[in-house]
């Protein structure tokens, strides 16, 4: 049964939430075994061309953590700083915000890399927390620092998470003038009782007001976040939330199945699968209903928790799904550079000390960008499988075989044969045409034919996605038996 992180992220908010690997700290990170560059054949000269693996390239995306919230929601275990319910869309002089932004800028400025070329940033994602609590003038300072340090594409996707009740038309207009061109609205539910039960700082009136503000300001690209499997949530409630979401007509919808974390209020009150939380069967019904209704409303289910209208997939999130590197800045954030993931401290005092050590040269970032750093092949392969199978495009078996060996591809196909027959896994040829069961049964009897014929593997929607954790774990058994 699918259990996705509550925060968009990655996942968008916290990319590290998406990976079941222990993140290394800067002080303890060790070199890992290197995966060789990918070899491609030049069609005209038949000369092998070495392509730099994507994880070796300099990042073109940046995640920025703005941890401020009016209060902590009952399901949240992210690093945040609660400002109090008196903080509103008009708050502009809170020293806690300005001091943190100054510290964040110091981190960005002190970050040194050894890449010979730095592509300008193509995506920037302000996550949190509730980034819309930060005054536009301070957001401008962060963007100016990123632009000065790394460059920023003129058409860069600049996303910001925003909660109802934390912005008005004036603030949103100012943010748009700064370059923010994608809004992720954290609605979570359309029922007052569920919002209160979750400890959300906003009510249903603020939800409708926020939707109206986004429309009046002419935001062309916006997403709405919902949470399923909440305490006391019924199928009727969920259907109403989906219907109202479709009526609001966002370009993108992110839906997350509640994950009860132990160090949260929900963790102390509830046991997963026990009333008033839904059991797995009920949660599966929520997921299937979302997939059906949103698909009928012309949203593509392009990732386990993500739906979008044509052309409105989140570009920043795709950085994660296709295992490309990215910078990350701020409290508790995690970067992925040169095949290694690094996390920043989650407590403000520790993060402050980290920035001071970074400025003093006591933090060695060279491992992030040293082209000679080795990356463990098994770990890299597992990351690629896990991320790829979260998407509707699935795993490119041809490329995967080039990087990690055709034998692994053959074994993966054989392991998933029963799930292909049960309808949970779909195999495609190089033209992305589905390979039917009878043909596939013949292919698994001949390794050479299997390797030459099968080009992609993906999970079915919704049944395969519902079993994504279990299905992905099967691949781990093949890669690292």
Phi and psi in degrees as a GROMACS rama.xvg file:
@    title "Ramachandran Plot"
@    xaxis  label "Phi"
@    yaxis  label "Psi"
@TYPE xy
-63.2077  129.812  UNK-2
-131.703  99.911  UNK-3
-97.4199  152.053  UNK-4
-59.2196  147.472  UNK-5
-66.2525  -40.4093  UNK-6
-77.1611  142.4  UNK-7
-66.3994  135.566  UNK-8
-160.482  -58.1076  UNK-9
-46.0107  -43.0346  UNK-12
-65.7091  -53.9807  UNK-13
-128.104  90.8522  UNK-14
-51.968  -32.6478  UNK-15
-63.2632  -20.3891  UNK-16
-66.8375  -18.8815  UNK-17
-87.547  -11.0063  UNK-18
-115.805  126.576  UNK-19
-83.9419  39.1799  UNK-20
-119.657  148.817  UNK-21
-74.8084  125.998  UNK-22
-75.6545  135.643  UNK-23
-82.1181  144.835  UNK-24
-85.1576  167.053  UNK-25
-65.3341  -32.6802  UNK-26
-80.8179  -19.6727  UNK-27
-117.423  -0.810417  UNK-28
-62.6287  134.766  UNK-29
-114.244  149.649  UNK-30
-60.4507  151.742  UNK-31
-125.843  164.933  UNK-32
-63.2475  139  UNK-33
-87.9708  136.851  UNK-34
-87.7777  133.3  UNK-35
-69.7761  156.265  UNK-36
-59.2158  148.932  UNK-37
-72.9076  138.939  UNK-38
-103.513  129.857  UNK-39
-123.067  151.692  UNK-40
-95.3801  131.106  UNK-41
-74.4787  119.272  UNK-42
-61.7774  -31.9035  UNK-43
-86.6257  -33.494  UNK-44
-111.719  -8.98177  UNK-45
59.4992  23.6462  UNK-46
-92.5494  129.054  UNK-47
-61.3999  135.489  UNK-48
-117.298  123.739  UNK-49
-82.2858  121.64  UNK-50
-103.714  134.327  UNK-51
-69.3217  126.237  UNK-52
-56.2571  147.974  UNK-53
-58.4004  -34.4061  UNK-54
-70.3412  -15.2104  UNK-55
-86.6131  -11.4971  UNK-56
-77.1994  153.982  UNK-57
-66.5239  141.841  UNK-58
-63.7843  149.886  UNK-59
-124.423  16.9515  UNK-60
-137.137  151.776  UNK-61
-140.551  131.261  UNK-62
-100.961  133.362  UNK-63
-123.69  120.276  UNK-64
-92.9832  117.658  UNK-65
-113.115  102.366  UNK-66
-85.9684  8.95712  UNK-67
-81.1465  136.717  UNK-68
-139.036  157.985  UNK-69
-71.7345  -36.1487  UNK-70
-157.025  164.254  UNK-71
-86.48  127.905  UNK-72
-70.6186  155.948  UNK-73
-69.1966  -16.6486  UNK-74
-101.751  -2.80871  UNK-75
-89.8528  130.313  UNK-76
-123.222  21.0354  UNK-77
-80.0434  158.455  UNK-78
-72.2611  108.177  UNK-79
-131.317  167.279  UNK-80
-124.908  109.525  UNK-81
-79.1095  123.702  UNK-82
-93.3332  -18.3075  UNK-83
104.259  154.017  UNK-84
-68.4386  -15.5557  UNK-85
-73.2354  -15.4156  UNK-86
-71.9112  125.603  UNK-87
-129.84  -171.972  UNK-88
-67.813  -14.5178  UNK-89
-97.2455  -8.30426  UNK-90
-62.6397  127.582  UNK-91
-138.253  2.96327  UNK-92
-134.919  24.5237  UNK-93
-75.7692  116.387  UNK-94
-63.6482  -25.3519  UNK-95
-63.4876  -35.9501  UNK-96
-73.7474  -49.707  UNK-97
-63.6373  -37.9172  UNK-98
-65.9895  -40.3907  UNK-99
-66.2264  -43.5586  UNK-100
-59.7753  -40.5803  UNK-101
-60.7909  -42.2982  UNK-102
-66.486  -40.7789  UNK-103
-61.0882  -43.9214  UNK-104
-64.1595  -38.2867  UNK-105
-60.9961  -39.6531  UNK-106
-63.5467  -46.3392  UNK-107
-60.4081  -46.1315  UNK-108
-66.1775  -32.647  UNK-109
-84.9104  -8.57259  UNK-110
-74.0616  117.784  UNK-111
-110.459  138.077  UNK-112
-126.371  165.338  UNK-113
-114.503  16.4316  UNK-114
-68.0528  137.754  UNK-115
-73.1153  -27.9356  UNK-116
-131.092  141.427  UNK-117
-120.919  108.384  UNK-118
-68.1384  145.993  UNK-119
-63.3275  151.471  UNK-120
-65.6014  132.038  UNK-121
-95.7502  -24.6157  UNK-122
-140.967  144.667  UNK-123
-134.001  132.16  UNK-124
-124.401  116.089  UNK-125
-90.3044  108.42  UNK-126
-117.082  175.127  UNK-127
-162.948  -147.729  UNK-128
64.8574  -170.636  UNK-129
-126.464  86.9367  UNK-130
-57.3807  -25.379  UNK-131
-69.8492  -5.31902  UNK-132
-78.4857  -16.08  UNK-133
-81.343  129.603  UNK-134
-58.9933  141.675  UNK-135
-53.8282  -35.7739  UNK-136
-62.2659  -30.558  UNK-137
-81.5752  -34.7904  UNK-138
-59.9659  -39.6543  UNK-139
-59.5479  -39.4315  UNK-140
-64.7999  -39.7083  UNK-141
-65.1849  -46.0598  UNK-142
-63.2293  -39.6042  UNK-143
-62.5242  -38.6228  UNK-144
-67.1153  -43.7285  UNK-145
-62.4526  -41.0158  UNK-146
-64.1857  -41.4993  UNK-147
-70.1861  -37.6467  UNK-148
-79.7144  -44.785  UNK-149
-119.57  -17.389  UNK-150
87.2496  155.084  UNK-151
-142.6  121.431  UNK-152
-59.0738  146.312  UNK-153
-62.6984  -32.3074  UNK-154
-105.055  27.0298  UNK-155
-60.799  142.004  UNK-156
-80.0353  116.268  UNK-157
-117.306  106.331  UNK-158
-101.758  148.881  UNK-159
-140.69  130.609  UNK-160
-77.6835  134.644  UNK-161
-137.612  138.616  UNK-162
-106.339  145.258  UNK-163
-55.1683  140.747  UNK-164
86.4039  -0.429815  UNK-165
-113.521  4.85298  UNK-166
-152.461  151.424  UNK-167
-119.647  -177.054  UNK-168
-63.4807  -36.2472  UNK-169
-63.9751  -47.8546  UNK-170
-64.1291  -44.4545  UNK-171
-62.8757  -40.4381  UNK-172
-62.358  -42.3442  UNK-173
-64.0494  -39.9864  UNK-174
-64.927  -40.1923  UNK-175
-64.3449  -37.876  UNK-176
-64.7861  -26.3409  UNK-177
-77.4632  -17.5615  UNK-178
121.884  -5.53175  UNK-179
-64.8141  117.426  UNK-180
-125.821  9.27023  UNK-181
-143.929  128.398  UNK-182
-114.793  132.817  UNK-183
-112.411  105.933  UNK-184
-92.1381  119.902  UNK-185
-85.7475  81.4551  UNK-186
-81.9556  -52.2217  UNK-187
74.2722  -41.9551  UNK-188
-160.546  156.216  UNK-189
-108.309  19.2761  UNK-190
-118.479  128.01  UNK-191
-56.274  -42.0419  UNK-192
-66.4229  -34.0522  UNK-193
-72.8444  -38.594  UNK-194
-61.3809  -42.0725  UNK-195
-66.8816  -41.8165  UNK-196
-63.149  -29.2389  UNK-197
-83.7555  -9.70499  UNK-198
77.5562  21.4704  UNK-199
-68.031  146.158  UNK-200
-81.6093  -11.6145  UNK-201
-111.102  161.887  UNK-202
-114.591  -178.743  UNK-203
-67.5201  -33.1114  UNK-204
-62.4146  -39.003  UNK-205
-69.1192  -30.6074  UNK-206
-61.0906  -51.6841  UNK-207
-64.8669  -35.8074  UNK-208
-64.3921  -42.404  UNK-209
-63.3339  -41.2576  UNK-210
-62.1441  -41.4461  UNK-211
-64.4192  -39.922  UNK-212
-63.3299  -44.6342  UNK-213
-59.9127  -41.0778  UNK-214
-67.5597  -43.4399  UNK-215
-68.4346  -27.6929  UNK-216
-85.399  -5.41702  UNK-217
74.4104  31.8274  UNK-218
-68.2458  118.163  UNK-219
-83.8583  -24.0216  UNK-220
-129.498  104.7  UNK-221
-144.319  154.148  UNK-222
-123.579  152.646  UNK-223
-120.693  136.415  UNK-224
-104.408  135.016  UNK-225
-129.942  154.616  UNK-226
-121.678  130.653  UNK-227
-104.859  168.15  UNK-228
66.6416  33.7521  UNK-229
-77.7451  159.317  UNK-230
-58.1002  131.435  UNK-231
67.381  8.73793  UNK-232
-73.9167  131.333  UNK-233
-104.904  166.035  UNK-234
-61.1032  -35.4154  UNK-235
-66.424  -41.2287  UNK-236
-61.4955  -44.5925  UNK-237
-64.8277  -41.1998  UNK-238
-63.9212  -39.3164  UNK-239
-63.1614  -43.5054  UNK-240
-61.6365  -41.5754  UNK-241
-65.5219  -42.1931  UNK-242
-63.8817  -41.6888  UNK-243
-70.1882  -32.7429  UNK-244
-63.5534  -48.0849  UNK-245
-61.7086  -38.827  UNK-246
-63.4861  -37.2869  UNK-247
-68.4726  -22.7321  UNK-248
61.3318  49.4737  UNK-249
-69.0483  159.936  UNK-250
-77.1337  -18.4129  UNK-251
-147.88  144.656  UNK-252
-133.56  130.985  UNK-253
-113.55  128.481  UNK-254
-125.024  125.866  UNK-255
-122.848  132.883  UNK-256
-82.8171  128.33  UNK-257
-52.9405  126.74  UNK-258
-109.797  115.34  UNK-259
-82.9358  112.563  UNK-260
-94.7049  143.73  UNK-261
-66.5613  -32.3992  UNK-262
-94.5339  38.0532  UNK-263
-128.868  168.388  UNK-264
-62.0555  -42.2383  UNK-265
-59.8563  -36.5109  UNK-266
-63.0007  -29.7726  UNK-267
-86.5261  -17.9031  UNK-268
-99.4588  -33.8217  UNK-269
-126.499  155.589  UNK-270
-115.491  124.682  UNK-271
-52.4615  134.649  UNK-272
86.6562  -7.13351  UNK-273
-111.975  144.408  UNK-274
-54.4657  137.761  UNK-275
-87.9745  6.73612  UNK-276
-79.6899  149.257  UNK-277
-72.0266  155.07  UNK-278
-81.6293  179.015  UNK-279
-62.2451  -37.043  UNK-280
-63.4566  -43.2006  UNK-281
-66.9586  -40.5828  UNK-282
-62.4509  -38.5108  UNK-283
-63.0252  -36.2813  UNK-284
-64.8326  -39.5502  UNK-285
-58.272  -46.0631  UNK-286
-65.6261  -44.9995  UNK-287
-64.3214  -38.275  UNK-288
-64.0581  -42.8922  UNK-289
-62.3369  -45.0698  UNK-290
-61.0671  -43.3774  UNK-291
-67.9808  -50.5417  UNK-292
-67.9403  -41.1793  UNK-293
-71.6514  -36.3915  UNK-294
-63.4946  -41.1771  UNK-295
-64.8895  -23.8711  UNK-296
-93.0021  16.3806  UNK-297
71.9125  30.4705  UNK-298
-99.2147  131.891  UNK-299
-85.3471  130.3  UNK-300
-83.8842  82.7041  UNK-301
-91.2788  -7.23318  UNK-302
-155.724  157.18  UNK-303
-42.6533  -45.4966  UNK-304
-112.124  9.94723  UNK-305
-128.135  136.495  UNK-306
-130.205  144.014  UNK-307
-150.217  153.279  UNK-308
-70.9689  160.887  UNK-309
-56.0092  123.21  UNK-310
88.5787  1.61738  UNK-311
-115.655  25.0145  UNK-312
-61.6605  146.789  UNK-313
-73.4363  112.162  UNK-314
-63.6187  -37.1435  UNK-315
-64.8397  -44.2366  UNK-316
-61.6776  -33.9047  UNK-317
-63.7114  -24.7163  UNK-318
-56.6378  -42.0386  UNK-319
-70.2473  -45.975  UNK-320
-62.6884  -33.677  UNK-321
-101.425  16.8007  UNK-322
63.7038  34.8456  UNK-323
-87.8315  154.465  UNK-324
-73.1015  158.282  UNK-325
-154.76  148.212  UNK-326
-80.6096  156.352  UNK-327
-145.029  140.279  UNK-328
-136.407  143.423  UNK-329
109.431  170.939  UNK-330
-50.9023  122.023  UNK-331
70.8682  2.932  UNK-332
-76.7668  161.343  UNK-333
-131.472  127.869  UNK-334
-100.141  164.15  UNK-335
-136.826  102.905  UNK-336
-136.689  130.842  UNK-337
56.6989  36.8219  UNK-338
81.9623  6.18917  UNK-339
-126.915  139.274  UNK-340
-101.953  133.35  UNK-341
-127.567  135.946  UNK-342
-110.473  145.168  UNK-343
-89.8063  160.094  UNK-344
-59.2381  148.249  UNK-345
-93.8835  -11.3599  UNK-346
-104.996  140.734  UNK-347
-59.9184  -41.2371  UNK-348
-62.1916  -44.2725  UNK-349
-67.1895  -37.4825  UNK-350
-65.7713  -39.6639  UNK-351
-60.0949  -44.6915  UNK-352
-64.5158  -37.1418  UNK-353
-61.6867  -45.4169  UNK-354
-63.1632  -41.1198  UNK-355
-62.1125  -42.4927  UNK-356
-67.3809  -34.7743  UNK-357
-62.7378  -44.9103  UNK-358
-65.8144  -30.3962  UNK-359
-86.8496  0.072446  UNK-360
78.5962  15.2701  UNK-361
-89.3876  -8.83618  UNK-362
-107.787  121.087  UNK-363
-92.263  108.771  UNK-364
-93.1378  1.95033  UNK-365
-61.6832  -28.1647  UNK-366
-62.9557  -25.8816  UNK-367
-67.6678  -26.7516  UNK-368
-128.348  0.405899  UNK-369
-71.3788  117.887  UNK-370
-66.3346  -13.0443  UNK-371
-94.3238  -1.78672  UNK-372
-68.0232  133.807  UNK-373
-90.6621  148.779  UNK-374
-122.562  132.769  UNK-375
-63.0282  122.012  UNK-376
-64.9263  -40.1987  UNK-377
-62.4756  -45.6319  UNK-378
-64.5804  -41.1759  UNK-379
-63.8939  -44.5592  UNK-380
-62.5272  -40.5658  UNK-381
-66.3453  -39.126  UNK-382
-59.599  -46.9345  UNK-383
-62.2312  -44.0854  UNK-384
-62.2405  -48.08  UNK-385
-62.3607  -44.1123  UNK-386
-71.0132  -42.1823  UNK-387
-65.0449  -41.032  UNK-388
-75.03  -6.58219  UNK-389
-78.3027  -13.9322  UNK-390
-107.308  159.392  UNK-391
-70.1986  -23.7851  UNK-392
-72.2117  -30.8365  UNK-393
78.6773  -161.469  UNK-394
-95.7049  124.808  UNK-395
-77.4189  98.7653  UNK-396
-69.1114  -30.0999  UNK-397
-64.3286  -49.6111  UNK-398
-66.8413  -39.1655  UNK-399
-62.1896  -39.9201  UNK-400
-66.6755  -36.5802  UNK-401
-61.8142  -38.3204  UNK-402
-82.0874  -35.7873  UNK-403
-126.035  0.0364124  UNK-404
107.473  137.725  UNK-405
-67.4624  -26.5407  UNK-406
-60.7898  -37.7067  UNK-407
-66.5838  -39.6947  UNK-408
-62.0871  -45.0235  UNK-409
-60.1596  -43.6736  UNK-410
-67.1977  -37.1017  UNK-411
-62.0037  -44.2372  UNK-412
-60.3369  -41.7991  UNK-413
-69.4301  -39.2236  UNK-414
-63.7741  -35.357  UNK-415
-91.9898  1.48401  UNK-416
-55.9515  -45.2442  UNK-417
-61.8859  -31.4291  UNK-418
-82.2856  -21.3476  UNK-419
-68.0506  -42.2576  UNK-420
-68.0802  -31.235  UNK-421
-83.6154  -6.14206  UNK-422
89.012  10.1241  UNK-423
-91.2439  -23.4768  UNK-424
-126.073  140.934  UNK-425
-121.333  131.031  UNK-426
-106.76  141.671  UNK-427
-129.468  155.608  UNK-428
-86.3007  -173.227  UNK-429
-64.9318  -22.0972  UNK-430
-93.0004  9.78349  UNK-431
63.5337  30.6097  UNK-432
-90.0414  135.906  UNK-433
-67.957  135.431  UNK-434
-91.7721  121.305  UNK-435
-75.2996  164.036  UNK-436
-59.1778  -45.6388  UNK-437
-61.6784  -44.8885  UNK-438
-64.3869  -41.8802  UNK-439
-65.0428  -37.7907  UNK-440
-61.6053  -34.291  UNK-441
-72.27  -38.8896  UNK-442
-64.2162  -38.2286  UNK-443
-68.2017  -8.96767  UNK-444
-86.1838  -10.2855  UNK-445
-136.089  106.112  UNK-446
-58.236  -40.3284  UNK-447
-66.168  -43.848  UNK-448
-66.0492  -38.9555  UNK-449
-61.5233  -46.2719  UNK-450
-65.0105  -37.138  UNK-451
-80.5737  -24.5152  UNK-452
-93.8899  -37.6627  UNK-453
-87.5298  126.053  UNK-454
-109.986  -32.9039  UNK-455
-141.157  155.999  UNK-456
-137.152  131.591  UNK-457
-140.247  164.88  UNK-458
-89.3511  147.183  UNK-459
-76.313  158.023  UNK-460
-115.173  121.696  UNK-461
-99.9042  -12.5227  UNK-462
-62.4296  -41.5657  UNK-463
-65.8477  -44.1607  UNK-464
-59.5682  -35.916  UNK-465
-63.4429  -28.6588  UNK-466
-103.603  22.2122  UNK-467
-57.9945  -42.1639  UNK-468
-62.2236  -46.2332  UNK-469
-66.7479  -41.3968  UNK-470
-67.7437  -39.3938  UNK-471
-66.9757  -35.4855  UNK-472
-63.2929  -28.5216  UNK-473
-63.0712  -39.7906  UNK-474
-64.6138  -37.4863  UNK-475
-60.8955  -36.0344  UNK-476
-66.1842  -28.4363  UNK-477
-78.1276  -42.729  UNK-478
-72.0206  -40.1228  UNK-479
-133.589  71.938  UNK-480
